[in-house]
Amino acid sequence: MTEFDGIMYRAVCAALELDPDGEQAARMMRVAWTGQPRTPCDANVCYRYAVIEPDGGTVYTQRSGTGRNATEYVFVPYTLHLIFYGPDAMINALRARTGILRDDGARSPRAILRQAGIVPLPEPPLPAVMYEGYGNEWRLRADQTLPFRLLKLTRECPEDPVTAPPRVTLYNENGEQGEISCERTQR
């Protein structure tokens, strides 16, 4: 389990009011992968997987501060897919949708995500509820998608690139690199 998946596991467990170390959460929460054995129709389970949104244009950079105190951040868009099965699939999907935005203490889903630099977007879409064929029976399925932004500190910027003097990088015949700064000097 990756660190990101572990954070999402704890946040979804908190949204569903499950103990992440408890037996009920271990039976219910699963990582989605192909070829898994199917669970009985009367068992409540949740398969989860997170993906980076394919639209690279939604990754954006934000600078905070000016001059030598500037810091540059990148927000990476993720979508967490939760697929609920069982008689309480729709209820659990709605609990995950509303619960992930709840902020009521140190063990709340928002606090868990905030400590990891993950921001849930407000108003996630409603779950898609359907019946799925399971052999000769039907079972209830609810798909919930939750959009997130993962905040990453990319670098501490020593100077503001707009007001900083231009710099030129030169290479000599040996491939060694040198830098020229066009800073104004006081005379």
N, CA, C and O of each residue as an XYZ file, in Angstrom:
748
protein
N       0.851     -1.170      0.000
C       0.000      0.000      0.000
C       0.899      1.237      0.000
O       1.789      1.364      0.842
N       0.664      2.144     -0.944
C       1.445      3.365     -1.001
C       0.995      4.325      0.100
O      -0.055      4.140      0.716
N       1.807      5.346      0.330
C       1.462      6.322      1.351
C       0.167      7.056      0.985
O      -0.676      7.304      1.846
N       0.015      7.400     -0.302
C      -1.185      8.092     -0.756
C      -2.418      7.212     -0.542
O      -3.452      7.692     -0.077
N      -2.309      5.929     -0.879
C      -3.428      5.010     -0.703
C      -3.764      4.841      0.777
O      -4.936      4.733      1.138
N      -2.750      4.816      1.631
C      -2.989      4.716      3.066
C      -3.721      5.929      3.619
O      -4.587      5.797      4.484
N      -3.374      7.111      3.119
C      -4.060      8.329      3.551
C      -5.518      8.294      3.106
O      -6.418      8.623      3.879
N      -5.747      7.894      1.852
C      -7.114      7.810      1.350
C      -7.922      6.755      2.105
O      -9.108      6.947      2.371
N      -7.278      5.646      2.447
C      -7.950      4.598      3.230
C      -8.417      5.152      4.576
O      -9.566      4.952      4.971
N      -7.520      5.852      5.279
C      -7.885      6.409      6.589
C      -8.975      7.475      6.461
O      -9.871      7.546      7.302
N      -8.905      8.303      5.417
C      -9.905      9.360      5.240
C     -11.281      8.781      4.917
O     -12.286      9.244      5.455
N     -11.334      7.782      4.051
C     -12.628      7.175      3.708
C     -13.182      6.412      4.908
O     -14.389      6.444      5.152
N     -12.325      5.728      5.658
C     -12.790      5.051      6.877
C     -13.379      6.055      7.860
O     -14.405      5.787      8.484
N     -12.726      7.223      8.000
C     -13.256      8.250      8.896
C     -14.582      8.798      8.369
O     -15.480      9.098      9.155
N     -14.713      8.932      7.046
C     -15.971      9.415      6.466
C     -17.102      8.423      6.690
O     -18.250      8.821      6.892
N     -16.782      7.128      6.656
C     -17.793      6.086      6.875
C     -17.937      5.728      8.354
O     -18.713      4.841      8.710
N     -17.186      6.421      9.212
C     -17.196      6.202     10.659
C     -16.777      4.784     11.017
O     -17.391      4.128     11.858
N     -15.709      4.325     10.353
C     -15.116      3.016     10.634
C     -13.750      3.214     11.274
O     -13.051      4.188     10.993
N     -13.388      2.285     12.129
C     -12.049      2.293     12.706
C     -11.093      1.714     11.653
O     -11.263      0.560     11.259
N     -10.083      2.485     11.181
C      -9.207      1.982     10.120
C      -8.432      0.721     10.508
O      -8.005     -0.037      9.638
N      -8.252      0.496     11.801
C      -7.542     -0.700     12.255
C      -8.495     -1.819     12.649
O      -8.058     -2.895     13.058
N      -9.791     -1.572     12.527
C     -10.785     -2.552     12.969
C     -11.072     -3.622     11.934
O     -10.694     -3.509     10.768
N     -11.746     -4.654     12.387
C     -12.078     -5.798     11.534
C     -13.114     -5.430     10.479
O     -13.043     -5.904      9.345
N     -14.078     -4.585     10.848
C     -15.122     -4.215      9.900
C     -14.539     -3.446      8.710
O     -14.934     -3.680      7.568
N     -13.606     -2.536      8.972
C     -12.959     -1.791      7.885
C     -12.110     -2.712      7.024
O     -12.053     -2.539      5.807
N     -11.454     -3.681      7.632
C     -10.627     -4.624      6.871
C     -11.476     -5.475      5.939
O     -11.042     -5.812      4.838
N     -12.683     -5.825      6.371
C     -13.577     -6.610      5.514
C     -14.206     -5.768      4.427
O     -14.433     -6.252      3.319
N     -14.494     -4.496      4.733
C     -15.243     -3.666      3.801
C     -14.358     -2.945      2.780
O     -14.701     -2.916      1.599
N     -13.253     -2.376      3.192
C     -12.421     -1.536      2.322
C     -11.395     -2.390      1.581
O     -10.622     -3.117      2.204
N     -11.388     -2.302      0.260
C     -10.468     -3.096     -0.552
C      -9.902     -2.246     -1.675
O     -10.551     -1.316     -2.154
N      -8.700     -2.570     -2.086
C      -8.094     -1.919     -3.240
C      -8.611     -2.618     -4.486
O      -8.622     -3.847     -4.553
N      -9.038     -1.843     -5.470
C      -9.595     -2.421     -6.701
C      -8.473     -2.951     -7.585
O      -7.497     -2.250     -7.854
N      -8.620     -4.176     -8.027
C      -7.720     -4.781     -9.012
C      -8.476     -5.871     -9.735
O      -9.426     -6.441     -9.199
N      -8.059     -6.160    -10.943
C      -8.792     -7.142    -11.737
C      -8.499     -8.545    -11.237
O      -7.418     -8.824    -10.718
N      -9.459     -9.405    -11.398
C      -9.293    -10.797    -11.007
C      -9.598    -11.089     -9.552
O      -9.352    -12.203     -9.090
N     -10.129    -10.116     -8.808
C     -10.471    -10.361     -7.405
C     -11.665    -11.294     -7.321
O     -12.558    -11.242     -8.167
N     -11.686    -12.145     -6.310
C     -12.874    -12.975     -6.127
C     -14.061    -12.105     -5.729
O     -13.912    -11.148     -4.969
N     -15.205    -12.435     -6.233
C     -16.406    -11.662     -5.925
C     -16.882    -11.972     -4.513
O     -16.731    -13.083     -4.004
N     -17.453    -10.965     -3.913
C     -17.991    -11.119     -2.558
C     -19.458    -11.516     -2.647
O     -20.081    -11.310     -3.689
N     -20.019    -12.071     -1.599
C     -21.447    -12.421     -1.616
C     -22.313    -11.176     -1.827
O     -21.891    -10.062     -1.519
N     -23.514    -11.368     -2.349
C     -24.423    -10.253     -2.641
C     -24.849     -9.496     -1.394
O     -25.167     -8.310     -1.473
N     -24.860    -10.155     -0.254
C     -25.330     -9.495      0.963
C     -24.197     -8.843      1.755
O     -24.447     -8.332      2.847
N     -22.966     -8.841      1.248
C     -21.831     -8.227      1.952
C     -21.629     -6.805      1.448
O     -21.646     -6.562      0.241
N     -21.438     -5.859      2.374
C     -21.121     -4.480      2.025
C     -19.621     -4.354      1.846
O     -18.859     -4.575      2.787
N     -19.195     -4.000      0.647
C     -17.765     -3.812      0.368
C     -17.576     -2.516     -0.410
O     -18.504     -1.999     -1.033
N     -16.353     -2.011     -0.356
C     -15.986     -0.805     -1.087
C     -14.643     -1.052     -1.755
O     -13.647     -1.317     -1.083
N     -14.618     -0.964     -3.070
C     -13.363     -1.034     -3.817
C     -12.944      0.392     -4.129
O     -13.777      1.215     -4.507
N     -11.669      0.690     -3.975
C     -11.207      2.054     -4.194
C      -9.952      2.065     -5.056
O      -9.126      1.154     -5.000
N      -9.833      3.115     -5.848
C      -8.596      3.374     -6.578
C      -8.548      4.865     -6.914
O      -9.581      5.491     -7.157
N      -7.355      5.415     -6.925
C      -7.152      6.832     -7.215
C      -6.347      6.960     -8.500
O      -5.415      6.194     -8.742
N      -6.715      7.923     -9.307
C      -6.013      8.186    -10.557
C      -5.740      9.674    -10.674
O      -6.496     10.503    -10.166
N      -4.639     10.001    -11.355
C      -4.366     11.393    -11.698
C      -5.264     11.731    -12.876
O      -5.360     10.957    -13.829
N      -5.917     12.874    -12.818
C      -6.793     13.263    -13.911
C      -5.976     13.401    -15.187
O      -4.896     13.993    -15.166
N      -6.469     12.868    -16.292
C      -5.669     12.843    -17.515
C      -5.441     14.203    -18.147
O      -4.515     14.356    -18.944
N      -6.249     15.189    -17.818
C      -6.092     16.511    -18.419
C      -4.944     17.238    -17.743
O      -5.097     17.763    -16.641
N      -3.790     17.267    -18.408
C      -2.617     17.915    -17.830
C      -2.771     19.415    -17.677
O      -2.003     20.042    -16.948
N      -3.750     20.004    -18.352
C      -3.949     21.436    -18.252
C      -4.495     21.877    -16.914
O      -4.467     23.068    -16.607
N      -4.990     20.959    -16.112
C      -5.554     21.350    -14.825
C      -4.505     21.388    -13.717
O      -4.802     21.809    -12.599
N      -3.293     20.957    -14.014
C      -2.217     21.107    -13.031
C      -1.800     22.560    -13.069
O      -1.422     23.064    -14.127
N      -1.859     23.245    -11.937
C      -1.494     24.650    -11.957
C      -0.531     24.968    -10.828
O      -0.457     24.265     -9.821
N       0.193     26.037    -11.027
C       1.238     26.452    -10.105
C       0.808     27.740     -9.426
O       0.203     28.613    -10.049
N       1.118     27.848     -8.174
C       0.802     29.055     -7.416
C       2.052     29.494     -6.672
O       2.766     28.669     -6.100
N       2.311     30.780     -6.681
C       3.444     31.325     -5.936
C       2.901     32.051     -4.723
O       1.891     32.751     -4.800
N       3.572     31.880     -3.621
C       3.198     32.646     -2.433
C       4.412     33.451     -2.008
O       5.538     32.955     -2.037
N       4.184     34.670     -1.622
C       5.282     35.532     -1.211
C       5.901     36.226     -2.407
O       5.561     35.946     -3.557
N       6.807     37.127     -2.117
C       7.501     37.859     -3.165
C       8.981     37.902     -2.855
O       9.409     37.681     -1.722
N       9.749     38.191     -3.885
C      11.185     38.351     -3.708
C      11.848     37.085     -3.209
O      11.589     35.996     -3.722
N      12.688     37.224     -2.228
C      13.459     36.088     -1.716
C      12.632     35.148     -0.850
O      13.102     34.063     -0.510
N      11.416     35.533     -0.485
C      10.569     34.683      0.345
C       9.536     33.907     -0.458
O       8.622     33.323      0.124
N       9.660     33.887     -1.773
C       8.655     33.234     -2.621
C       8.792     31.717     -2.551
O       9.899     31.183     -2.475
N       7.657     31.039     -2.577
C       7.595     29.585     -2.603
C       6.645     29.190     -3.720
O       5.598     29.813     -3.900
N       7.007     28.160     -4.467
C       6.184     27.724     -5.588
C       5.552     26.373     -5.258
O       6.233     25.455     -4.801
N       4.239     26.260     -5.495
C       3.493     25.040     -5.230
C       2.854     24.552     -6.528
O       2.562     25.344     -7.424
N       2.642     23.251     -6.617
C       1.915     22.657     -7.737
C       0.760     21.861     -7.149
O       0.946     21.089     -6.209
N      -0.431     22.049     -7.702
C      -1.603     21.304     -7.277
C      -1.887     20.234     -8.321
O      -2.206     20.555     -9.466
N      -1.774     18.965     -7.938
C      -1.970     17.847     -8.862
C      -3.391     17.316     -8.670
O      -3.765     16.950     -7.556
N      -4.188     17.268     -9.744
C      -5.578     16.803     -9.602
C      -5.668     15.275     -9.573
O      -5.166     14.595    -10.469
N      -6.308     14.753     -8.542
C      -6.576     13.322     -8.407
C      -8.071     13.102     -8.334
O      -8.816     13.993     -7.926
N      -8.508     11.931     -8.724
C      -9.888     11.516     -8.516
C      -9.867     10.175     -7.802
O      -9.217      9.233     -8.255
N     -10.571     10.092     -6.697
C     -10.709      8.845     -5.960
C     -12.019      8.198     -6.398
O     -13.085      8.804     -6.290
N     -11.933      6.974     -6.887
C     -13.118      6.231     -7.300
C     -13.456      5.216     -6.220
O     -12.617      4.403     -5.831
N     -14.668      5.269     -5.748
C     -15.156      4.324     -4.749
C     -16.316      3.552     -5.375
O     -17.273      4.152     -5.862
N     -16.230      2.224     -5.361
C     -17.277      1.375     -5.911
C     -17.828      0.550     -4.764
O     -17.156     -0.338     -4.239
N     -19.058      0.855     -4.382
C     -19.702      0.185     -3.257
C     -20.629     -0.910     -3.769
O     -21.348     -0.723     -4.750
N     -20.602     -2.044     -3.097
C     -21.518     -3.151     -3.371
C     -22.221     -3.510     -2.073
O     -21.728     -3.217     -0.984
N     -23.370     -4.144     -2.199
C     -24.079     -4.644     -1.028
C     -25.396     -3.945     -0.826
O     -25.727     -3.007     -1.551
N     -26.156     -4.399      0.161
C     -27.482     -3.818      0.398
C     -27.419     -2.351      0.817
O     -28.377     -1.616      0.579
N     -26.325     -1.900      1.433
C     -26.191     -0.507      1.871
C     -25.280      0.295      0.949
O     -24.699      1.291      1.381
N     -25.143     -0.113     -0.304
C     -24.202      0.539     -1.222
C     -24.531      2.015     -1.406
O     -23.634      2.855     -1.339
N     -25.799      2.347     -1.635
C     -26.168      3.733     -1.872
C     -25.951      4.583     -0.619
O     -25.460      5.707     -0.717
N     -26.302      4.074      0.529
C     -26.128      4.806      1.784
C     -24.652      5.045      2.054
O     -24.262      6.145      2.447
N     -23.825      4.022      1.844
C     -22.389      4.175      2.076
C     -21.761      5.159      1.099
O     -20.869      5.916      1.481
N     -22.207      5.165     -0.147
C     -21.682      6.122     -1.122
C     -22.037      7.551     -0.727
O     -21.201      8.449     -0.829
N     -23.262      7.766     -0.281
C     -23.660      9.106      0.167
C     -22.925      9.515      1.433
O     -22.573     10.684      1.592
N     -22.688      8.569      2.339
C     -21.917      8.864      3.554
C     -20.481      9.244      3.213
O     -19.910     10.142      3.832
N     -19.897      8.561      2.227
C     -18.535      8.901      1.807
C     -18.505     10.277      1.154
O     -17.582     11.057      1.387
N     -19.508     10.575      0.342
C     -19.572     11.869     -0.360
C     -19.665     13.029      0.620
O     -18.930     14.008      0.490
N     -20.550     12.934      1.591
C     -20.713     14.036      2.548
C     -19.678     13.974      3.662
O     -19.260     15.010      4.178
N     -19.265     12.773      4.034
C     -18.337     12.628      5.144
C     -16.925     13.084      4.836
O     -16.211     13.515      5.741
N     -16.497     12.999      3.569
C     -15.123     13.370      3.230
C     -14.901     14.872      3.416
O     -13.764     15.317      3.572
N     -15.976     15.647      3.399
C     -15.873     17.095      3.586
C     -16.029     17.507      5.042
O     -15.879     18.682      5.373
N     -16.329     16.554      5.909
C     -16.580     16.853      7.317
C     -15.277     17.225      8.019
O     -14.243     16.587      7.818
N     -15.344     18.253      8.836
C     -14.170     18.711      9.585
C     -14.591     18.940     11.033
O     -14.975     20.049     11.405
N     -14.518     17.888     11.847
C     -14.980     18.001     13.222
C     -13.981     17.387     14.198
O     -14.354     16.584     15.053
N     -12.729     17.761     14.067
C     -11.730     17.280     15.014
C     -10.503     16.721     14.321
O     -10.401     16.719     13.094
N      -9.578     16.247     15.136
C      -8.294     15.774     14.625
C      -8.402     14.477     13.837
O      -7.541     14.190     13.006
N      -9.451     13.684     14.083
C      -9.598     12.402     13.373
C     -10.624     12.489     12.247
O     -11.055     11.467     11.712
N     -11.012     13.714     11.890
C     -11.984     13.893     10.809
C     -11.307     13.674      9.462
O     -10.087     13.799      9.355
N     -12.084     13.352      8.438
C     -11.485     13.149      7.119
C     -10.716     14.368      6.612
O      -9.633     14.222      6.045
N     -11.263     15.567      6.811
C     -10.574     16.778      6.341
C      -9.250     16.980      7.053
O      -8.273     17.396      6.431
N      -9.201     16.689      8.355
C      -7.949     16.847      9.095
C      -6.899     15.845      8.617
O      -5.722     16.185      8.500
N      -7.321     14.615      8.341
C      -6.398     13.586      7.832
C      -5.825     14.024      6.495
O      -4.622     13.907      6.261
N      -6.684     14.529      5.616
C      -6.242     14.969      4.296
C      -5.390     16.230      4.380
O      -4.397     16.351      3.662
N      -5.760     17.163      5.239
C      -5.029     18.418      5.374
C      -3.592     18.180      5.826
O      -2.670     18.841      5.347
N      -3.399     17.237      6.748
C      -2.042     16.938      7.217
C      -1.158     16.411      6.099
O       0.060     16.585      6.140
N      -1.759     15.766      5.096
C      -0.999     15.213      3.976
C      -0.920     16.173      2.795
O      -0.317     15.839      1.775
N      -1.518     17.360      2.912
C      -1.494     18.313      1.815
C      -2.477     17.976      0.706
O      -2.250     18.329     -0.452
N      -3.566     17.299      1.046
C      -4.579     16.912      0.064
C      -5.844     17.715      0.350
O      -6.310     17.776      1.488
N      -6.390     18.327     -0.690
C      -7.559     19.179     -0.541
C      -8.725     18.563     -1.312
O      -8.632     18.409     -2.530
N      -9.834     18.202     -0.626
C     -11.008     17.729     -1.369
C     -11.745     18.914     -1.978
O     -11.857     19.968     -1.354
N     -12.239     18.743     -3.179
C     -13.000     19.814     -3.813
C     -14.435     19.768     -3.304
O     -14.987     18.685     -3.108
N     -15.040     20.922     -3.090
C     -16.415     20.938     -2.580
C     -17.399     20.439     -3.623
O     -17.133     20.473     -4.825
N     -18.530     19.978     -3.140
C     -19.643     19.497     -3.956
C     -19.247     18.413     -4.961
O     -19.356     18.618     -6.170
N     -18.788     17.260     -4.464
C     -18.522     16.161     -5.405
C     -19.825     15.682     -6.028
O     -20.892     15.908     -5.458
N     -19.767     15.028     -7.181
C     -21.006     14.588     -7.838
C     -21.736     13.524     -7.023
O     -21.144     12.847     -6.182
N     -23.020     13.394     -7.288
C     -23.812     12.358     -6.631
C     -23.390     10.984     -7.143
O     -22.921     10.866     -8.275
N     -23.550      9.946     -6.322
C     -23.160      8.613     -6.778
C     -24.095      8.084     -7.862
O     -25.284      8.400     -7.898
N     -23.526      7.278     -8.733
C     -24.324      6.586     -9.754
C     -24.733      5.244     -9.170
O     -23.875      4.437     -8.808
N     -26.032      4.996     -9.073
C     -26.544      3.783     -8.446
C     -27.158      2.901     -9.530
O     -27.922      3.379    -10.368
N     -26.817      1.610     -9.508
C     -27.334      0.669    -10.509
C     -27.353     -0.734     -9.924
O     -26.771     -0.996     -8.871
N     -28.016     -1.607    -10.611
C     -27.980     -3.019    -10.247
C     -27.055     -3.716    -11.224
O     -27.054     -3.424    -12.420
N     -26.271     -4.638    -10.702
C     -25.301     -5.357    -11.515
C     -25.604     -6.847    -11.439
O     -25.906     -7.388    -10.375
N     -25.517     -7.485    -12.579
C     -25.756     -8.920    -12.606
C     -24.636     -9.683    -11.926
O     -23.457     -9.389    -12.126
N     -25.011    -10.656    -11.128
C     -24.033    -11.455    -10.388
C     -24.493    -12.909    -10.494
O     -25.264    -13.404     -9.672
N     -23.993    -13.570    -11.535
C     -24.494    -14.922    -11.782
C     -25.956    -14.833    -12.196
O     -26.283    -14.175    -13.183
N     -26.829    -15.483    -11.457
C     -28.257    -15.388    -11.758
C     -28.972    -14.474    -10.751
O     -30.196    -14.518    -10.630
N     -28.205    -13.651    -10.036
C     -28.775    -12.711     -9.070
C     -28.388    -11.286     -9.458
O     -27.543    -11.073    -10.327
N     -29.017    -10.319     -8.803
C     -28.679     -8.920     -8.978
C     -28.155     -8.388     -7.662
O     -28.618     -8.776     -6.590
N     -27.193     -7.502     -7.753
C     -26.738     -6.857     -6.529
C     -26.603     -5.360     -6.769
O     -26.359     -4.911     -7.889
N     -26.767     -4.597     -5.691
C     -26.749     -3.148     -5.771
C     -25.315     -2.649     -5.847
O     -24.436     -3.131     -5.134
N     -25.091     -1.669     -6.729
C     -23.762     -1.068     -6.896
C     -23.925      0.443     -6.921
O     -24.846      0.960     -7.553
N     -23.039      1.152     -6.240
C     -23.026      2.617     -6.254
C     -21.597      3.083     -6.502
O     -20.685      2.730     -5.755
N     -21.406      3.870     -7.547
C     -20.092      4.410     -7.895
C     -20.026      5.867     -7.465
O     -20.874      6.680     -7.834
N     -19.008      6.180     -6.682
C     -18.818      7.548     -6.205
C     -17.430      8.024     -6.621
O     -16.444      7.318     -6.410
N     -17.346      9.207     -7.206
C     -16.053      9.805     -7.533
C     -15.865     11.038     -6.666
O     -16.776     11.852     -6.512
N     -14.681     11.163     -6.108
C     -14.350     12.291     -5.242
C     -13.112     12.980     -5.794
O     -12.040     12.377     -5.834
N     -13.241     14.249     -6.225
C     -12.077     14.962     -6.749
C     -11.235     15.573     -5.630
O     -11.763     16.068     -4.634
N      -9.910     15.526     -5.818
C      -8.961     16.062     -4.844
C      -7.881     16.844     -5.566
O      -7.703     16.705     -6.776
N      -7.171     17.656     -4.826
C      -5.961     18.304     -5.304
C      -4.860     17.992     -4.296
O      -5.011     18.227     -3.097
N      -3.766     17.468     -4.797
C      -2.610     17.153     -3.962
C      -1.639     18.311     -4.077
O      -1.181     18.642     -5.170
N      -1.329     18.920     -2.955
C      -0.445     20.075     -2.916
C       0.992     19.602     -2.785
O       1.325     18.859     -1.861
N       1.840     20.030     -3.706
C       3.251     19.661     -3.648
C       4.096     20.916     -3.648
O       3.903     21.804     -4.478
N       5.029     20.991     -2.721
C       5.994     22.082     -2.693
C       7.060     21.743     -3.727
O       7.795     20.768     -3.572
N       7.139     22.537     -4.768
C       8.104     22.210     -5.812
C       9.473     22.790     -5.520
O      10.488     22.115     -5.689
N       9.505     24.043     -5.080
C      10.809     24.628     -4.785
C      10.630     25.939     -4.059
O       9.599     26.605     -4.158
N      11.652     26.280     -3.338
C      11.718     27.593     -2.723
C      12.392     28.499     -3.735
O      13.537     28.261     -4.119
N      11.704     29.517     -4.160
C      12.246     30.413     -5.175
C      13.058     31.506     -4.492
O      12.503     32.276     -3.708
N      14.344     31.594     -4.766
C      15.138     32.624     -4.114
C      14.767     34.023     -4.583
O      14.967     34.996     -3.856
N      14.221     34.132     -5.808
C      13.866     35.446     -6.315
C      12.585     35.339     -7.122
O      12.201     34.265     -7.583
N      11.950     36.459     -7.276
C      10.759     36.524     -8.111
C      11.208     36.573     -9.570
O      11.958     37.477     -9.939
N      10.772     35.622    -10.422
C      11.271     35.590    -11.796
C      10.861     36.802    -12.627
O      11.488     37.077    -13.650
N       9.832     37.531    -12.218
C       9.402     38.693    -12.977
C      10.324     39.874    -12.721
O      10.702     40.584    -13.653
N      10.687     40.088    -11.459
C      11.505     41.247    -11.122
C      12.989     40.925    -11.035
O      13.802     41.839    -10.901
N      13.363     39.663    -11.107
C      14.777     39.284    -11.012
C      15.507     39.671    -12.295
O      14.920     39.651    -13.378
N      16.769     40.018    -12.175
C      17.529     40.321    -13.381
C      17.737     39.062    -14.212
O      17.788     37.960    -13.667
N      17.855     39.216    -15.514
C      18.041     38.028    -16.355
C      19.374     37.344    -16.089
O      20.357     37.991    -15.728
N      19.394     36.037    -16.271
C      20.614     35.257    -16.107
C      20.872     34.498    -17.398
O      19.941     34.041    -18.062
N      22.120     34.372    -17.738
C      22.515     33.668    -18.947
C      23.461     32.548    -18.537
O      24.410     32.773    -17.786
N      23.198     31.338    -19.033
C      24.065     30.201    -18.755
C      24.938     29.957    -19.975
O      24.441     29.810    -21.091
N      26.233     29.915    -19.748
C      27.196     29.710    -20.825
C      27.927     28.397    -20.606
O      28.164     27.985    -19.471
N      28.285     27.742    -21.715
C      29.062     26.515    -21.668
C      30.353     26.737    -22.454
O      30.328     27.304    -23.546
N      31.494     26.283    -21.890
C      32.742     26.386    -22.645
C      32.973     25.103    -23.434
O      32.139     24.197    -23.409
N      34.102     25.025    -24.134
C      34.348     23.870    -24.989
C      34.509     22.577    -24.202
O      34.388     21.503    -24.792
N      34.776     22.627    -22.907
C      34.888     21.428    -22.069
C      33.543     20.992    -21.500
O      33.468     19.994    -20.782
N      32.479     21.733    -21.815
C      31.160     21.395    -21.299
C      30.897     21.926    -19.908
O      29.876     21.607    -19.299
N      31.831     22.751    -19.392
C      31.631     23.335    -18.065
C      30.653     24.489    -18.181
O      30.597     25.191    -19.191
N      29.897     24.657    -17.132
C      28.813     25.627    -17.142
C      29.167     26.811    -16.270
O      29.757     26.654    -15.201
N      28.808     27.993    -16.728
C      28.993     29.211    -15.954
C      27.756     30.070    -16.087
O      27.014     29.945    -17.061
N      27.526     30.937    -15.123
C      26.321     31.751    -15.141
C      26.697     33.212    -15.049
O      27.562     33.600    -14.264
N      26.034     34.021    -15.864
C      26.248     35.466    -15.851
C      24.956     36.100    -15.383
O      23.879     35.780    -15.886
N      25.062     36.989    -14.430
C      23.888     37.718    -13.952
C      24.004     39.143    -14.408
O      25.084     39.732    -14.362
N      22.916     39.696    -14.841
C      22.900     41.069    -15.336
C      22.325     41.990    -14.273
O      21.451     42.805    -14.566
N      22.801     41.870    -13.056
C      22.280     42.681    -11.969
C      22.870     44.070    -12.037
O      24.016     44.256    -12.447
N      22.078     45.040    -11.632
C      22.576     46.404    -11.546
C      23.349     46.546    -10.260
O      22.960     46.014     -9.221
N      24.423     47.252    -10.335
C      25.219     47.492     -9.129
C      25.187     48.968     -8.808
O      25.102     49.801     -9.711
N      25.253     49.293     -7.564
C      25.279     50.679     -7.107
C      26.699     51.196     -7.220
O      27.626     50.559     -6.721
N      26.889     52.321     -7.856
C      28.239     52.902     -7.978
C      28.267     54.280     -7.386
O      29.311     54.933     -7.392
